[in-house]
Every structure is written in structure tokens, then in C-alpha cells.
Amino acid sequence: MYKTVVVILTLTACLSSAKKQTQMNELAPDAWAELQEQILESVILDVRTEEEFESGYIKGALNMDIHGGADFLSSIDALDKSKSYFVYCRSGARSAQACQLMIQKGFIAVYNLDGGVLNWHRNLEK
């Protein structure tokens, strides 16, 4: 009987935590436009430096430099966790880190724009 209760409690805990966990979604350029149209509450987040951002960015993007330390963390904490976020950088490495951080902080829908601006250059504004 004791084993049964322990197993049930363990399974319940696992299922509960599984619902709360999210994974970073990699998103290719061709899939992004379609998905963005389907999601009403979305934000495009550029995690490059201000200088990189000024050299070209995706229209409507917010710039929050991931290397900004506490400023970056404060900016992330101020975002609405219920919205969907499309995150990018130059090549995809910094945006992947930002996505993982956002997931740890409880964001429910985070998409890494695969390959960064190197892969998304056709979508850039200057």
C-alpha cells in the first residue's frame, strides 16, 4: 500500500511539473511568418548589442542586450509572461541563451529564430 501511494504521488508530481516546463522552439524563417500571423499576442525580441541592433533589425523588435547583466534581467522580468516571444541575435547562440533564461523564469511560449540575423537578413529594417 505504501509503495502504491509513493508511486502515485511521484507520478502526480512528475505530471504537474511537466505541464509547467516548456522547451525552446527553434523556428526557421519560412515558418515564422505563418506562426506570427496566428499568434495575436507576440513580441519580437532582439538580444544583440545596441550597435548591432542599429545596423539592422526585424521590424517591430525590442532591443534588450543579453550582455547587459542586471539591466537585461530587469527588462526580462518586466515582460508579460503570457505573450509569445520570438527571440533572435546575430547567429542564434545568444538568443538560445535568452530563450532558456526566459523559460526558467516561467515564460510559456518562447521561439528562437534559428540562425539569427545571418539567416533572417531579408527581414531586416535599417
VOPAGU-2260 file (C-alpha; in pm, 1 decimal, decimal comma):
REM VOPAGU-2260
SITE   aa  ch    i         X         Y         Z
SITE  MET   A    0       0,0       0,0       0,0
SITE  TYR   A    1     279,8     241,3      93,3
SITE  LYS   A    2     458,1     173,3    -239,1
SITE  THR   A    3     137,9     243,0    -430,6
SITE  VAL   A    4      90,0     578,2    -257,5
SITE  VAL   A    5     454,1     674,7    -319,9
SITE  VAL   A    6     427,9     578,7    -687,6
SITE  ILE   A    7     104,0     776,2    -730,7
SITE  LEU   A    8     249,6    1082,7    -558,8
SITE  THR   A    9     566,7    1061,1    -767,4
SITE  LEU   A   10     371,4    1032,8   -1092,4
SITE  THR   A   11     146,7    1321,4    -992,3
SITE  ALA   A   12     448,6    1539,4    -915,1
SITE  CYS   A   13     611,3    1448,6   -1246,2
SITE  LEU   A   14     298,2    1523,9   -1445,1
SITE  SER   A   15     245,0    1854,2   -1265,9
SITE  SER   A   16     599,7    1969,9   -1330,4
SITE  ALA   A   17     585,0    1850,8   -1691,7
SITE  LYS   A   18     292,7    2084,4   -1759,0
SITE  LYS   A   19     489,4    2381,8   -1625,1
SITE  GLN   A   20     802,9    2308,8   -1824,2
SITE  THR   A   21     842,8    2447,5   -2171,6
SITE  GLN   A   22    1114,4    2394,1   -2424,7
SITE  MET   A   23    1275,1    2642,9   -2653,5
SITE  ASN   A   24    1129,4    2615,0   -3000,3
SITE  GLU   A   25    1363,1    2665,4   -3297,4
SITE  LEU   A   26    1186,9    2849,9   -3577,0
SITE  ALA   A   27    1302,0    2866,6   -3939,7
SITE  PRO   A   28    1235,2    3180,5   -4148,7
SITE  ASP   A   29     965,8    3022,9   -4364,4
SITE  ALA   A   30     765,0    2903,3   -4063,0
SITE  TRP   A   31     794,6    3233,3   -3873,7
SITE  ALA   A   32     565,2    3448,1   -4088,7
SITE  GLU   A   33     287,1    3191,6   -4074,1
SITE  LEU   A   34     316,8    3138,3   -3699,1
SITE  GLN   A   35     339,8    3510,1   -3624,9
SITE  GLU   A   36      10,1    3568,8   -3807,6
SITE  GLN   A   37    -159,5    3300,9   -3596,2
SITE  ILE   A   38     -37,8    3437,8   -3262,4
SITE  LEU   A   39    -212,9    3758,9   -3160,5
SITE  GLU   A   40      -3,1    3847,1   -2854,8
SITE  SER   A   41     358,7    3824,0   -2968,7
SITE  VAL   A   42     678,5    4022,5   -2918,2
SITE  ILE   A   43     994,7    4019,7   -3130,0
SITE  LEU   A   44    1299,4    4043,1   -2905,5
SITE  ASP   A   45    1649,3    4128,6   -3034,4
SITE  VAL   A   46    1913,1    4039,3   -2773,3
SITE  ARG   A   47    2212,9    4187,1   -2958,4
SITE  THR   A   48    2404,4    4499,3   -2856,9
SITE  GLU   A   49    2260,4    4841,2   -2936,1
SITE  GLU   A   50    2524,1    4887,9   -3209,1
SITE  GLU   A   51    2429,3    4557,9   -3373,4
SITE  PHE   A   52    2061,4    4647,4   -3347,1
SITE  GLU   A   53    2117,8    4983,2   -3519,1
SITE  SER   A   54    2289,4    4809,3   -3812,0
SITE  GLY   A   55    1963,2    4628,7   -3893,9
SITE  TYR   A   56    1674,0    4468,9   -3707,7
SITE  ILE   A   57    1345,3    4290,6   -3766,8
SITE  LYS   A   58    1062,4    4544,3   -3789,2
SITE  GLY   A   59     890,6    4594,5   -3454,0
SITE  ALA   A   60    1167,8    4430,8   -3249,1
SITE  LEU   A   61    1253,9    4538,2   -2895,3
SITE  ASN   A   62    1627,0    4556,5   -2823,2
SITE  MET   A   63    1742,3    4406,8   -2491,6
SITE  ASP   A   64    2116,5    4333,1   -2488,1
SITE  ILE   A   65    2170,0    3994,3   -2322,5
SITE  HIS   A   66    2516,0    4112,9   -2214,2
SITE  GLY   A   67    2350,7    4393,6   -2016,2
SITE  GLY   A   68    2364,8    4189,5   -1694,0
SITE  ALA   A   69    2119,8    4311,8   -1430,4
SITE  ASP   A   70    1958,5    4553,6   -1678,5
SITE  PHE   A   71    1877,6    4261,9   -1908,6
SITE  LEU   A   72    1734,0    4057,9   -1621,9
SITE  SER   A   73    1520,2    4351,6   -1506,2
SITE  SER   A   74    1395,1    4405,6   -1860,5
SITE  ILE   A   75    1304,2    4037,5   -1895,1
SITE  ASP   A   76    1127,7    4038,1   -1558,2
SITE  ALA   A   77     912,9    4331,3   -1673,8
SITE  LEU   A   78     781,0    4142,4   -1978,9
SITE  ASP   A   79     436,8    3979,1   -1989,9
SITE  LYS   A   80     498,3    3604,7   -1948,3
SITE  SER   A   81     167,4    3514,0   -2112,0
SITE  LYS   A   82     271,5    3650,5   -2453,2
SITE  SER   A   83     469,0    3464,4   -2719,4
SITE  TYR   A   84     826,8    3578,5   -2779,5
SITE  PHE   A   85    1030,7    3548,9   -3099,7
SITE  VAL   A   86    1393,9    3594,1   -2992,8
SITE  TYR   A   87    1696,7    3648,8   -3216,3
SITE  CYS   A   88    2058,3    3764,9   -3217,1
SITE  ARG   A   89    2336,1    3752,4   -3478,1
SITE  SER   A   90    2377,9    3377,0   -3516,4
SITE  GLY   A   91    2137,4    3215,2   -3270,1
SITE  ALA   A   92    2366,8    3145,1   -2972,6
SITE  ARG   A   93    2277,9    3444,9   -2754,0
SITE  SER   A   94    1910,3    3416,3   -2840,3
SITE  ALA   A   95    1916,3    3048,7   -2739,1
SITE  GLN   A   96    2061,7    3154,5   -2401,3
SITE  ALA   A   97    1795,0    3423,3   -2365,7
SITE  CYS   A   98    1521,5    3172,2   -2451,4
SITE  GLN   A   99    1646,2    2928,2   -2188,5
SITE  LEU   A  100    1657,2    3205,7   -1928,5
SITE  MET   A  101    1304,1    3314,6   -2018,1
SITE  ILE   A  102    1179,2    2957,0   -1989,3
SITE  GLN   A  103    1340,8    2927,3   -1644,7
SITE  LYS   A  104    1160,0    3247,6   -1545,6
SITE  GLY   A  105     822,9    3099,8   -1644,1
SITE  PHE   A  106     757,0    3231,8   -1994,8
SITE  ILE   A  107     515,6    2999,3   -2169,6
SITE  ALA   A  108     591,9    3048,5   -2540,9
SITE  VAL   A  109     947,1    3127,1   -2648,7
SITE  TYR   A  110    1077,3    3081,9   -3003,9
SITE  ASN   A  111    1441,7    3110,9   -3107,8
SITE  LEU   A  112    1467,7    3247,9   -3461,0
SITE  ASP   A  113    1705,9    2986,6   -3599,1
SITE  GLY   A  114    2038,4    3118,9   -3724,5
SITE  GLY   A  115    1987,5    3477,3   -3608,4
SITE  VAL   A  116    2009,7    3773,9   -3845,0
SITE  LEU   A  117    2258,8    3580,2   -4055,7
SITE  ASN   A  118    1965,1    3359,9   -4154,9
SITE  TRP   A  119    1700,0    3634,3   -4141,6
SITE  HIS   A  120    1870,8    3913,8   -4337,6
SITE  ARG   A  121    1573,1    3951,5   -4578,2
SITE  ASN   A  122    1352,8    4056,1   -4284,9
SITE  LEU   A  123    1579,3    4337,8   -4159,9
SITE  GLU   A  124    1498,6    4708,7   -4136,3
SITE  LYS   A  125    1770,0    4974,0   -4119,5
